Amino acid sequence: MRIYQQTVRLSRIFLFVCALAPFTAHATPEVSGPAPDFTLKSRSGENIKLSELRGQVVMINFWASWCGPCRQEMPILEQIYQHYAPMGFTLLGVNVEEDSAAANKVLKEIAVSFPVLYDTKNQVSERYQVRAMPTTVLIDRDGQMRYLHKGYQSGYEDSYQQQVRELIRE
């Protein structure tokens, strides 16, 4: 009987933790260490190298065309980009699909002015250990990773803006 009660108790704890998962998935622990450098081809055809953006606050948003939350988030990211770009902020949208045609189709539907890069071999997303779509990383002016967001739900943009403002002020 005692083992049964312990099993029931552990099951309840597990269910409680699982129920909270959607609310904690975006938890943004501070991350540390240098952001892995990369060079990717952009939608405009030019190569963009992360290390050449040193001195700016950089947001990297890993996304895919099949990801509903990615598509929902893109117009919001565009607003953040437009607002903070004059203050030394840039946003890189990194599409993780092997074929960029689907990404280009989405970009015709959802207009964005921030640079969109293509990680067709998933080398960059592997270096950043991307396991959820979308995944967003904020990097400070010194090239250090500072914040990590996994997934997207309405309201996450408040955290994005607060963290961007913090990093711009540093």
N, C-alpha and C positions, 0 to 999 in steps of 0.2 A: 504494500500500500504506500509506503514511504517513497519508493522509487517512482511509482506512478505519479504522486503529487509533485515530485521534483521535475519529472518529465513534463507535466502539464504546465508548471511554472516556467520552465525554460522555453516551452513552446509559446507561451503568452509573451514572454520577453522578446523572443525572435519575431513574432508577428508585429509587436509594437515597433521594433526597430525597422522592420520592413515597411511598415506603414509610414514611417517618418522619412524613408529614403527619398521620395520625390522632393521633399522640402529641404533636404540636406545635400542633395546631389550637386547643387551649385555652390556649396560652401566654398569660400574663397580663402583657403589658408594661404598665408604668405609663403611663397616659394622662394628659394634662394639659389644663387649660383648664376654663372654667366649663361645667357641665352645661346643655344647652339646656333652658330652662323650657318647661313645657307644662301644660295643664289638660285632663283627660279625665274622662269620666263613669265612675263605679265601678259595680260589681255592685250595691251597695246603693242606687244612684240619685243619690248625691251627687257633686259635682265635686271632684276632688282636683287641687291645683296644686302642682307640685314645689317651687317657691320657698317655699311656706308650710311646708315640712318642714326649712328651714334650721335648723341646730343639731342635727340628727340625722344619723347615718350612714344612707344610703339605698342599698338594692340595687334596681335595676330589672332585672326578668327579662322579656325579650320571648319570647313563646311562642305556639304555635298548637295547636289540637286534633289536627291530623293528624300532629304531630311526636311520634314515639315517645320520643326522649330527653327531650323536654319533660315528657311524662307521667311518665316514670321519675323525673325530678328533683323534681317537685312535692312529694311527701311529705317529701323531704329538705329542701327549702326551707322547708316548714312547720316542721320541727324547728328549723332555724336561726332562723327568725323567733320562735318561741316562747321559745327560749333567750336570745336577745340583745335582744328588744324592751324588757325592763325597763331595759336599759343605754343606751337612746337610739338604738336601731336600728329601722328600718322597712324593709319589703320591699314593692315594688309589682310585681305580676304584670301585665304589659301584653300583652293578647291582640291579635294583629295581623290578625285575620280581618274581612272586610267584614260578615259576618253573625255576630252573637254567640251565636246559638242553639247552634252546635256547641261553643263554649266553655262555655256553661252546662250542656250535657250532660256534658262532662268534669268540671266542678266538682260535679256531683251524684255522680259516681263517686269523685272524689278530693277529699275535704273539705279546704279550707284556710281559715284565718282571716285571712290577710293580705289587704290590699285588692287586688282584681282590677279592672283598668281596661280599657276597650275603645278600641282605636285603629282604628276601622272604616274610616277614610280613609287609614291608614298615614302620616299626617303626622309623628307622633312617631318612628316607626321610621325614616323617611327622614332626619329631623334627626339621629338617632343612627347613621345609616349601617349599619343592621342588614342583614347579608348572610347570616347563618347562624341556624339555629334549634336550640336556644335561643341567645340572646345575653344576657349578663348584664353590667351595668355597676355598679361600686361608686363611690359619691359620698361625699366627706368632709363634715364638719359645716359647712364653708364653701361648699358647693355646687360643689366642684371634682371633676371626674372623675378617679379614681385608678387603677382597674383595669378591664380588659375581658376577658371570657371569651367565646369563640365555641365553640358546640357544648357537648355534655355527654357524659361517660363516667363510669362508676362511679369514685369516688375524687376527682373534682374538688371535692367538698364540703370536703375537707381544706384546699384552697387558699382556698375561700370563707371558712371559719371563721377561718383564720389572718389573712386580710386584714380581715375584719370586726373581729376582736379588735384588730388594729393600729390601725385607724381609730377605734375606740371609745376607745382609750387616749390618742390625740392630744389 
